[in-house]
Amino acid sequence: MYLDPEAASAGAPSRDVILVSAIITVSLSVTIVLCGICQWCQRRLGKRYKTSLETVGTPDSSRGRSEKKTIKLPAGGKAVNTAPVAGQTQNDESDRKTEPRSSVSDLVNSLTSEMLMLSPGSEDDEGHDGSSRENLGRIQFSVGYNFQESTLTVKIMKAQELPAKDFSGTSDPFVKIYLLPDKKHKLETKVKRKNLNPHWNETFLFEGFPYEKVVQRVLYLQVLDYDRFSRNDPIGEVSIPLNKVDLTQMQTFWKDLKPCSDGSGSRGELLLSLCYNPSANSIVVNIIKARNLKAMDIGGTSDPYVKVWLMYKDKRVEKKKTVVMKRCLNPVFNESFSFDIPTERLRETTIVITVMDKDRLSRNDVIGKIYLSWKSGPGEVKHWKDMIARPRQAVAQWHQLKA
């Protein structure tokens, strides 16, 4: 059957047209699918790349937070608890282990950090005006009056945070009790050996005192460090006027110890320098000069010289001494002494400086002492700390002589 091409084209599409349309449709479909796949791939690749950048290029959130170090200071003032910083990984530990560090520098750094935390000369021991305030500890006691028996009762309970006065880094404290202005009659507690936080719990009675006279007295407590072979060293004192206390019942007090009224500053001052050489395991002590020394002789002067003891724990290791300066309260010595001290022994080392008055016909008198270590008083600890922080440099400082 014959069909006219024009008539056929007018009534239905030709086969070529249908084939071309089909090809175009398929091409468009493939293009759309490919575009979708490309966008999906780009999104996936972009997300993966972004994640990789966040992992490599930015700090972990746990490592970015710095946890505060906690320092707990209990009543004794000795325990230091430092919380570790969160976020340290095993990789950090392995890197730290492979880092080469000398044992000497490790110990010096640890000593310096310990002294910064524990030293009494740190910022915590400064007053509001920025001046250094020596911590002499505190004492707990009770006082009350029995009207029927006309008796004043004083109970010495305990003390805390007393300073070390002995070579071994401790003290042997005891307490003297006075009712001022009477200095002839006193009572004493027992000696507590090697104890900076002693407990006495001893009761003392002042009998036969009418209440009218009691309120005119001042209760005076003096804490001392007992020494068998020399004069007892005063640690601190407390005084409380009894007219300011309700004596009708036993009252308990905590009082900070203050420097004793005899005044260690009146003994004079000594200028000395310390130079620590970690590679040579040595400390050089230079006794430079003294000023305003206490007159020990009848003529109102002294014949001073200086003894330098190297102590390890509670043992005397080595002694050096300067020449005697005749009749002089402001002597200039300029003498240096070197001591061999292994770095690992620095923690237990004390250098004791004693200014003496030379007597030809009697025993030499002690004018004053200085104990240099990382656990002495605030001024001494500061000097010791500066010496370690500045190796191979002579660090000079004035020190008050103490009884």
URSUL-V596227 format. One record per backbone hydrogen bond with DSSP energy under -1.0 kcal/mol. CO is the residue of the C=O (numbers start at 1). NH is the residue of the N-H. Records with the same first field share a line. If there is no record, write none. Layout:
CO = NH / NH
This chain:
4 = 8
5 = 9
6 = 10
7 = 11
8 = 12
14 = 18
15 = 19
16 = 20
17 = 21
18 = 22
19 = 23
20 = 24
21 = 25
22 = 26
23 = 27
24 = 28
25 = 29
26 = 30
27 = 31
28 = 32
29 = 33
30 = 34
31 = 35
32 = 36
33 = 37
34 = 38
35 = 39
36 = 40
37 = 41
38 = 42
39 = 43
40 = 44
41 = 45
42 = 46
43 = 47
44 = 48
45 = 49
46 = 50
47 = 51
48 = 52
49 = 53
50 = 54
51 = 55
52 = 56
53 = 57
60 = 64
74 = 77
89 = 93
90 = 94
91 = 95
92 = 96
93 = 97
94 = 98
102 = 106
103 = 107
104 = 108
105 = 109
106 = 110
107 = 111
108 = 112
109 = 113
110 = 114
111 = 115
112 = 116
113 = 117
114 = 118
115 = 119
119 = 122
122 = 125
123 = 126
125 = 133
127 = 130
131 = 127
137 = 257
138 = 160
139 = 255
140 = 157 / 158
141 = 253
142 = 155
143 = 251
144 = 153
146 = 151
150 = 209
151 = 146
152 = 206
153 = 144
154 = 204
155 = 142
156 = 202
157 = 200 / 201
158 = 140
160 = 138
166 = 169
170 = 165 / 166
171 = 195
172 = 226
173 = 192
174 = 224
175 = 189
176 = 222
177 = 187
178 = 220
179 = 182
180 = 218
187 = 177
196 = 162
198 = 159
202 = 156
204 = 154
206 = 152
210 = 213 / 214
211 = 215
213 = 216
214 = 217
217 = 242
218 = 180
219 = 240
220 = 178
221 = 238
222 = 176
223 = 235 / 236
224 = 174
225 = 233
233 = 225
236 = 223
237 = 258
238 = 221
240 = 219
241 = 244
242 = 245
245 = 247
247 = 145
251 = 143
253 = 141
255 = 139
258 = 237
260 = 263
264 = 267
265 = 268
267 = 294
268 = 401
269 = 291
270 = 399
271 = 288 / 289
272 = 397
273 = 286
274 = 395
275 = 284
276 = 392
277 = 282
281 = 341
282 = 277
283 = 339
284 = 275
285 = 337
286 = 273
287 = 335
288 = 333 / 334
289 = 271
291 = 269
297 = 300
301 = 297
302 = 328
303 = 358
304 = 325
305 = 356
306 = 322
307 = 354
308 = 320
309 = 352
310 = 317 / 318
311 = 350
312 = 315
315 = 312
318 = 310
320 = 308
329 = 293
331 = 290
335 = 287
337 = 285
339 = 283
342 = 345
343 = 346
346 = 349
348 = 313
350 = 311
351 = 372
352 = 309
353 = 370
354 = 307
355 = 367 / 368
356 = 305
357 = 365
365 = 357
368 = 355
369 = 402
370 = 353
372 = 351
377 = 381
378 = 382
379 = 383
380 = 384
381 = 385
382 = 386
383 = 387
384 = 388
385 = 389
386 = 390
390 = 393
395 = 274
397 = 272
399 = 270
402 = 369
